[in-house]
Amino acid sequence: MATEEAMGCGGVLRDEEGNVRALFSGPCDAIDADSAELGAIITALDVIIEIG
């Protein structure tokens, strides 16, 4: 069930050839859209570090 208070973030990480390397999604505790975008960027960087 969606509410106006709920936000999520996610993304697709691809290599230089366009192949999918990782997918991520989930809820985030953002207070606005900009915070949700920043949360997605931080999560993407964490995933990049993890997969090398």
C-alpha positions in Angstrom: 0.0 0.0 0.0 1.5 3.3 -1.0 1.3 6.4 1.1 2.5 9.9 0.6 5.0 9.5 3.4 6.6 6.4 2.0 9.6 6.6 -0.4 11.9 4.1 -2.0 15.1 4.2 -3.8 16.8 1.8 -6.2 18.9 1.5 -9.2 20.6 -0.6 -11.9 24.4 -0.7 -12.1 25.8 -1.5 -15.6 29.3 -2.1 -16.9 30.8 -0.3 -19.8 29.2 -2.7 -22.2 25.7 -2.1 -20.8 25.5 -5.5 -19.0 23.6 -5.4 -15.7 26.1 -5.9 -12.8 23.7 -5.2 -9.9 20.2 -4.3 -9.0 19.0 -2.7 -5.7 15.8 -1.3 -4.3 14.1 -0.8 -1.1 12.5 1.7 1.3 14.5 4.8 2.4 14.0 7.2 5.2 14.1 10.3 3.0 12.1 13.4 3.8 12.0 14.6 0.1 12.8 13.5 -3.4 16.3 15.0 -3.2 17.1 13.0 -0.1 15.8 9.8 -1.8 18.1 10.5 -4.8 21.1 11.0 -2.5 20.2 7.8 -0.7 20.2 5.9 -4.0 23.6 7.4 -5.0 25.1 6.4 -1.6 23.7 2.9 -1.9 25.0 2.6 -5.5 28.5 3.6 -4.3 28.3 1.0 -1.5 27.4 -1.7 -4.0 30.2 -0.6 -6.4 32.7 -0.9 -3.6 31.3 -4.3 -2.6 31.4 -5.9 -6.1 34.7 -4.3 -7.0 
